[in-house]
Amino acid sequence: MSATGPADGRLGYELLERALERHEAYDLAAARMWSLEALAALQCEEGPVSCAVAQAQLVVGRVAQALTRLDDAEHAFRRAADVAERLEPGPARALLRLRAREGIAVTCRLQGRYAEAEQGFRQALADAEDILGGSDALVADLCCGLAVTFKYSGRFREAGALYRRALAVAERVHGPESSAVATLYHNLGGLEHARGDYRAAEPLARRAVELRERVLEPGHPDLAADRAALAAILDALGREGEAERLLRDALDDLAATYGERHYELAVNYGNLAAIHHRRGELDAAEALYRRALSIKETVLGRDHPELAPTLNNLAVLCRVQQRYPEARTLYGRALTLLEAAVEPTHPNLTACRENYDTLVRIVGPSEGRTSTPRTGRNHAHPDQRPTDSTRSNPRTRPVRSGIALR
């Protein structure tokens, strides 16, 4: 995205270009400041309704998303959609409307409102195909966004078909070695990881890293996220040492960009905790799980389904330490979140139910939930495969790390 407008030195356009540059560089605090100043300047210069004002609202929304200020992001995208609706018909209006609707759908997904996200992506994709054809970059972006939503819900086959379609378009539009293509390989690797096919996942994740290394400087957060994804897969394949090294390096780079209270760090603190957990280093694991949970609760809220894997893994740890009442509370909270948000057959819900049932067999039912029901719906994305494990109990299955999608 680049600012477009009259080349007469207007302040609003200059500020918007500055915001875009800072966003591209992941200087998010500066990007937020300049985008808000650009929006105010453009509203003064052009009035409340113009293509430039809608574009500025989109930038404000994207920066807010990157900062996980999700309420702010939704507000900005809805304002962009409102402005776009009031523009004169034409190609610019059509593109702005579609990008605003994409932003709303992505924000709904990040907020855990997966049914709304699916509906928004489907409608935007259908309109984009009618207006732009099937081979436009925006169509690829919308296919990817809908695929991510399906992956969160456990609808893996539908997600895979959409990712492959998006990849074919992105390779034609952006080139086979572009960052956009790297993102799709990252997500395809994450999908195979979620399916439990770790050997299929590894070459996809490595391809993402290789492509990103060619176009980005060391330390870039997108490259760090790709390496963290590869670490999760290597951990699942039993290559724990290599996985931990990659993960710790990625955490350093992500913290340098986002600070210590960002969702990306929460995902990977949880993954590092899982490594400690399987080694039997339970104090270290618990500290990292609780750090991950605290960050998620801060940036996503206490009722978001993405908290469930961390809650489950904390519950596993508590059960192993015979802290049964705490384990029951944590399992109950995780199951409540998942049952309201994921497909009935989602592997994370299945594993969490099995883990809770194990606890019930040990300590007996409580007055509330006695055994886990076998119904569930909607869509969630956990950062870790919530399976019951620790090295101190070799009969249990390993806790699997997970991948944050892009």
C-alpha positions as CSV (number, residue, x, y, z in Angstrom):
1,M,0.0,0.0,0.0
2,S,1.3,3.5,-0.8
3,A,-0.3,6.9,-0.3
4,T,-1.8,8.3,-3.5
5,G,-3.0,11.8,-4.0
6,P,-2.2,15.1,-5.6
7,A,1.5,16.0,-5.8
8,D,1.1,19.5,-4.3
9,G,3.0,18.9,-1.1
10,R,-0.1,18.6,1.1
11,L,0.9,17.7,4.7
12,G,-1.6,14.9,5.0
13,Y,-0.1,12.9,2.2
14,E,3.4,13.4,3.5
15,L,2.4,12.2,6.9
16,L,0.7,9.2,5.5
17,E,3.8,8.2,3.5
18,R,5.8,8.6,6.7
19,A,3.4,6.3,8.5
20,L,3.6,3.7,5.8
21,E,7.4,3.8,5.9
22,R,7.4,3.3,9.7
23,H,4.9,0.5,9.4
24,E,7.0,-1.3,6.8
25,A,10.0,-1.0,9.1
26,Y,7.9,-2.3,12.1
27,D,8.5,0.9,14.0
28,L,4.9,0.6,15.2
29,A,4.8,3.3,17.8
30,A,5.9,5.9,15.2
31,A,3.6,4.4,12.6
32,R,0.7,4.8,14.9
33,M,1.6,8.4,15.7
34,W,2.1,9.4,12.0
35,S,-1.0,7.6,10.8
36,L,-3.2,9.3,13.3
37,E,-1.7,12.7,12.4
38,A,-2.1,12.0,8.7
39,L,-5.8,11.1,9.2
40,A,-6.4,14.4,11.1
41,A,-4.5,16.4,8.5
42,L,-6.3,14.8,5.5
43,Q,-9.7,15.3,7.1
44,C,-8.9,19.0,7.5
45,E,-7.5,19.3,3.9
46,E,-10.1,17.2,2.0
47,G,-13.1,16.9,4.3
48,P,-14.4,13.8,6.0
49,V,-15.1,11.8,2.8
50,S,-12.3,11.2,0.3
51,C,-10.2,8.3,-0.9
52,A,-7.2,9.6,1.0
53,V,-9.2,9.7,4.3
54,A,-10.4,6.1,3.7
55,Q,-6.8,5.1,2.9
56,A,-5.5,6.7,6.1
57,Q,-8.2,4.9,8.1
58,L,-6.9,1.6,6.6
59,V,-3.4,2.4,7.7
60,V,-4.5,3.3,11.2
61,G,-6.3,0.0,11.4
62,R,-3.4,-2.1,10.1
63,V,-1.0,-0.5,12.6
64,A,-3.5,-1.1,15.4
65,Q,-3.7,-4.7,14.4
66,A,0.0,-5.1,14.5
67,L,0.0,-3.6,18.0
68,T,-2.9,-6.0,18.9
69,R,-5.0,-2.9,19.8
70,L,-7.9,-4.8,18.3
71,D,-10.8,-2.6,19.3
72,D,-9.0,0.4,17.8
73,A,-8.4,-1.6,14.6
74,E,-12.0,-2.6,14.2
75,H,-13.1,1.0,14.7
76,A,-10.7,2.3,12.1
77,F,-11.6,-0.4,9.5
78,R,-15.3,0.3,10.0
79,R,-14.7,4.0,9.6
80,A,-12.8,3.2,6.4
81,A,-15.7,1.2,5.1
82,D,-18.2,3.9,5.9
83,V,-16.1,6.5,4.1
84,A,-15.6,4.2,1.1
85,E,-19.4,3.6,0.9
86,R,-19.9,7.4,0.5
87,L,-17.4,7.8,-2.3
88,E,-18.3,8.1,-6.0
89,P,-18.5,4.8,-7.7
90,G,-15.3,3.7,-9.4
91,P,-12.3,1.4,-9.2
92,A,-10.7,3.3,-6.2
93,R,-13.9,3.1,-4.2
94,A,-14.3,-0.7,-5.0
95,L,-10.8,-1.5,-3.8
96,L,-11.0,0.6,-0.7
97,R,-14.3,-1.1,0.3
98,L,-12.8,-4.5,-0.2
99,R,-9.7,-3.7,1.8
100,A,-11.8,-2.2,4.6
101,R,-13.9,-5.4,4.7
102,E,-10.8,-7.5,4.7
103,G,-9.5,-5.5,7.7
104,I,-12.8,-6.0,9.6
105,A,-12.7,-9.8,8.9
106,V,-9.1,-10.1,10.0
107,T,-9.9,-8.2,13.2
108,C,-12.9,-10.4,14.0
109,R,-10.7,-13.4,13.6
110,L,-8.0,-12.0,15.9
111,Q,-10.8,-11.2,18.5
112,G,-11.9,-14.8,18.4
113,R,-15.2,-14.0,16.5
114,Y,-14.6,-16.7,13.9
115,A,-18.1,-17.1,12.5
116,E,-18.2,-13.3,11.8
117,A,-14.7,-13.5,10.3
118,E,-15.7,-16.4,8.0
119,Q,-18.8,-14.5,6.8
120,G,-16.8,-11.4,6.2
121,F,-14.1,-13.2,4.2
122,R,-16.6,-15.1,2.1
123,Q,-18.5,-12.0,1.1
124,A,-15.4,-10.0,0.4
125,L,-13.9,-12.8,-1.6
126,A,-17.1,-13.3,-3.8
127,D,-17.2,-9.5,-4.5
128,A,-13.4,-9.4,-5.2
129,E,-13.8,-12.2,-7.7
130,D,-16.6,-10.4,-9.5
131,I,-14.8,-7.1,-9.6
132,L,-11.2,-8.1,-10.0
133,G,-11.3,-11.6,-11.4
134,G,-9.7,-14.7,-9.8
135,S,-6.0,-13.8,-10.2
136,D,-5.7,-10.5,-8.4
137,A,-3.4,-10.0,-5.3
138,L,-6.4,-9.1,-3.2
139,V,-8.1,-12.3,-4.1
140,A,-5.0,-14.2,-2.9
141,D,-5.0,-12.2,0.4
142,L,-8.7,-13.0,1.0
143,C,-8.2,-16.7,0.2
144,C,-5.4,-16.7,2.7
145,G,-7.4,-14.9,5.4
146,L,-10.3,-17.4,5.0
147,A,-7.9,-20.3,5.1
148,V,-6.4,-19.0,8.4
149,T,-9.9,-18.9,9.8
150,F,-10.7,-22.4,8.7
151,K,-7.3,-23.7,10.1
152,Y,-8.3,-22.2,13.5
153,S,-11.5,-24.1,13.4
154,G,-10.1,-27.4,12.5
155,R,-11.5,-27.4,8.9
156,F,-8.1,-28.4,7.6
157,R,-9.1,-29.6,4.1
158,E,-10.9,-26.4,3.2
159,A,-7.9,-24.4,4.6
160,G,-5.5,-26.4,2.5
161,A,-7.4,-25.8,-0.8
162,L,-7.6,-22.1,-0.1
163,Y,-3.9,-21.8,0.7
164,R,-2.9,-23.6,-2.5
165,R,-5.1,-21.3,-4.5
166,A,-3.6,-18.3,-2.8
167,L,-0.1,-19.6,-3.4
168,A,-0.7,-20.0,-7.1
169,V,-2.0,-16.5,-7.4
170,A,0.8,-15.0,-5.3
171,E,3.5,-16.7,-7.3
172,R,2.1,-15.2,-10.5
173,V,1.5,-11.7,-9.1
174,H,4.4,-11.2,-6.7
175,G,6.9,-13.8,-8.0
176,P,7.9,-17.2,-6.6
177,E,10.5,-15.8,-4.2
178,S,8.5,-13.0,-2.7
179,S,7.6,-12.3,0.9
180,A,3.9,-13.0,0.1
181,V,4.8,-16.5,-1.1
182,A,6.9,-17.0,2.1
183,T,3.9,-16.2,4.2
184,L,1.9,-18.9,2.4
185,Y,4.6,-21.5,2.9
186,H,4.7,-20.5,6.6
187,N,0.9,-21.1,6.9
188,L,1.0,-24.3,4.9
189,G,3.6,-25.6,7.3
190,G,1.4,-24.6,10.2
191,L,-1.5,-26.4,8.6
192,E,0.5,-29.7,8.3
193,H,1.7,-29.2,11.9
194,A,-1.9,-28.9,13.1
195,R,-2.8,-32.1,11.2
196,G,0.1,-33.9,12.9
197,D,2.0,-34.5,9.7
198,Y,5.3,-33.0,11.0
199,R,7.5,-34.5,8.2
200,A,5.3,-32.8,5.6
201,A,5.4,-29.6,7.6
202,E,9.2,-29.3,7.8
203,P,10.1,-28.6,4.2
204,L,7.2,-26.0,3.9
205,A,8.5,-24.2,7.0
206,R,12.1,-24.3,5.8
207,R,11.0,-22.9,2.4
208,A,9.4,-20.0,4.2
209,V,12.6,-19.3,6.1
210,E,14.7,-19.5,3.0
211,L,12.6,-17.1,1.0
212,R,12.3,-14.6,3.9
213,E,16.1,-14.7,4.4
214,R,16.6,-13.6,0.8
215,V,14.4,-10.5,1.1
216,L,14.6,-9.4,4.8
217,E,17.4,-8.3,7.1
218,P,18.4,-10.5,10.1
219,G,16.2,-9.7,13.1
220,H,13.1,-8.8,11.1
221,P,10.0,-10.0,13.0
222,D,8.6,-11.9,10.0
223,L,11.8,-13.9,9.7
224,A,11.7,-14.5,13.4
225,A,8.2,-15.8,13.2
226,D,9.2,-18.1,10.4
227,R,12.0,-19.5,12.5
228,A,9.8,-19.9,15.5
229,A,7.3,-21.9,13.3
230,L,10.1,-24.1,12.1
231,A,11.2,-24.6,15.7
232,A,7.7,-25.8,16.6
233,I,7.9,-28.4,13.9
234,L,11.4,-29.6,14.8
235,D,10.3,-29.9,18.4
236,A,7.4,-32.2,17.2
237,L,10.0,-34.2,15.3
238,G,12.0,-34.8,18.4
239,R,14.9,-32.4,17.5
240,E,14.6,-30.5,20.7
241,G,18.0,-28.9,20.9
242,E,17.7,-27.3,17.4
243,A,14.2,-26.3,18.1
244,E,15.1,-24.5,21.4
245,R,18.0,-22.6,19.8
246,L,15.8,-21.3,17.0
247,L,13.0,-20.5,19.4
248,R,15.2,-18.5,21.8
249,D,16.7,-16.5,19.0
250,A,13.3,-15.8,17.6
251,L,12.0,-14.6,20.9
252,D,14.9,-12.2,21.2
253,D,14.1,-10.7,17.8
254,L,10.3,-10.5,18.4
255,A,10.8,-8.8,21.8
256,A,13.2,-6.3,20.2
257,T,10.3,-5.4,17.8
258,Y,7.2,-5.7,19.9
259,G,8.3,-5.4,23.5
260,E,7.5,-8.0,26.1
261,R,3.6,-7.9,26.0
262,H,2.7,-9.0,22.5
263,Y,0.7,-12.0,21.2
264,E,3.6,-13.2,19.1
265,L,5.7,-13.6,22.3
266,A,2.9,-15.3,24.2
267,V,2.7,-18.0,21.5
268,N,6.4,-18.7,21.7
269,Y,6.8,-18.5,25.4
270,G,4.2,-21.2,25.5
271,N,6.2,-23.3,23.0
272,L,9.3,-22.8,25.1
273,A,7.4,-23.8,28.2
274,A,6.3,-27.0,26.5
275,I,10.0,-28.0,25.9
276,H,10.8,-27.4,29.6
277,H,7.6,-29.3,30.5
278,R,8.6,-32.5,28.7
279,R,12.1,-32.4,30.2
280,G,10.4,-32.4,33.7
281,E,11.6,-28.8,34.4
282,L,8.3,-28.0,35.8
283,D,9.1,-24.7,37.6
284,A,10.6,-23.2,34.5
285,A,7.6,-24.5,32.4
286,E,5.0,-23.1,34.8
287,A,6.7,-19.7,34.9
288,L,6.6,-19.5,31.0
289,Y,3.1,-20.8,30.8
290,R,1.9,-18.2,33.2
291,R,3.8,-15.5,31.3
292,A,2.2,-16.6,28.1
293,L,-1.3,-16.7,29.7
294,S,-0.9,-13.2,31.2
295,I,0.1,-11.7,27.9
296,K,-2.8,-13.4,26.1
297,E,-5.3,-12.2,28.7
298,T,-4.0,-8.7,28.4
299,V,-4.0,-8.4,24.6
300,L,-6.9,-10.8,23.8
301,G,-9.1,-10.7,26.9
302,R,-10.0,-13.5,29.3
303,D,-12.7,-15.1,27.1
304,H,-10.6,-15.6,23.9
305,P,-10.4,-19.2,22.7
306,E,-6.6,-18.9,22.1
307,L,-6.1,-19.0,25.8
308,A,-7.3,-22.6,25.9
309,P,-4.1,-24.4,25.0
310,T,-2.1,-22.6,27.6
311,L,-4.8,-23.2,30.2
312,N,-4.8,-26.9,29.3
313,N,-1.0,-27.2,29.5
314,L,-1.0,-25.5,32.9
315,A,-3.7,-27.9,34.0
316,V,-1.6,-30.9,32.8
317,L,1.3,-29.5,34.9
318,C,-0.9,-29.1,38.0
319,R,-2.3,-32.6,37.6
320,V,1.2,-34.1,37.5
321,Q,2.1,-32.2,40.7
322,Q,-1.2,-33.4,42.3
323,R,-2.6,-29.9,42.5
324,Y,-6.0,-31.3,41.5
325,P,-8.4,-28.5,42.3
326,E,-6.3,-26.0,40.3
327,A,-6.0,-28.5,37.5
328,R,-9.8,-29.0,37.4
329,T,-10.4,-25.2,37.3
330,L,-8.0,-24.7,34.5
331,Y,-9.4,-27.6,32.4
332,G,-12.9,-26.4,33.0
333,R,-12.0,-22.9,31.7
334,A,-10.2,-24.3,28.7
335,L,-13.0,-26.5,27.7
336,T,-15.6,-23.8,28.1
337,L,-13.6,-21.6,25.7
338,L,-13.0,-24.4,23.2
339,E,-16.6,-25.8,23.2
340,A,-17.9,-22.3,22.4
341,A,-15.4,-21.8,19.6
342,V,-14.2,-24.9,17.7
343,E,-15.4,-27.7,15.6
344,P,-16.4,-30.8,17.5
345,T,-13.5,-32.8,16.0
346,H,-10.8,-30.2,16.5
347,P,-7.7,-32.1,17.8
348,N,-7.2,-29.5,20.6
349,L,-10.7,-30.0,22.0
350,T,-10.3,-33.7,21.7
351,A,-7.0,-33.7,23.6
352,C,-8.3,-31.3,26.3
353,R,-11.4,-33.5,26.9
354,E,-9.2,-36.6,27.2
355,N,-6.9,-34.8,29.7
356,Y,-9.9,-33.7,31.8
357,D,-11.3,-37.2,31.7
358,T,-8.0,-38.5,33.0
359,L,-8.2,-36.1,35.9
360,V,-11.8,-37.2,36.7
361,R,-10.6,-40.9,36.7
362,I,-8.0,-39.9,39.3
363,V,-10.0,-37.7,41.6
364,G,-13.6,-38.3,40.7
365,P,-16.3,-35.9,39.3
366,S,-17.0,-32.5,40.7
367,E,-20.5,-31.1,41.4
368,G,-20.4,-29.3,38.1
369,R,-18.8,-30.8,35.0
370,T,-18.5,-34.6,35.6
371,S,-17.2,-35.6,32.2
372,T,-16.6,-33.8,29.0
373,P,-19.5,-33.5,26.6
374,R,-19.0,-34.5,23.0
375,T,-20.4,-31.4,21.3
376,G,-18.7,-28.2,20.2
377,R,-18.6,-25.7,17.4
378,N,-17.0,-22.8,15.7
379,H,-13.3,-21.8,15.4
380,A,-10.2,-21.5,17.5
381,H,-6.4,-21.3,16.9
382,P,-4.3,-22.6,19.7
383,D,-0.5,-22.0,19.8
384,Q,0.2,-25.4,21.2
385,R,-1.2,-28.9,20.7
386,P,-2.8,-29.4,24.2
387,T,-1.9,-33.0,24.9
388,D,-1.2,-34.5,28.3
389,S,2.5,-35.0,29.0
390,T,5.6,-34.7,31.1
391,R,8.8,-36.7,31.1
392,S,8.0,-37.6,34.7
393,N,5.1,-39.7,33.5
394,P,6.2,-41.7,30.4
395,R,2.8,-43.0,29.8
396,T,1.4,-39.6,28.7
397,R,1.8,-38.0,25.3
398,P,4.1,-35.1,24.6
399,V,2.9,-31.5,24.7
400,R,3.3,-30.2,21.2
401,S,4.4,-26.7,20.3
402,G,2.3,-24.8,17.8
403,I,2.5,-22.1,15.1
404,A,1.1,-18.6,15.0
405,L,-0.2,-18.0,11.5
406,R,0.6,-14.8,9.5
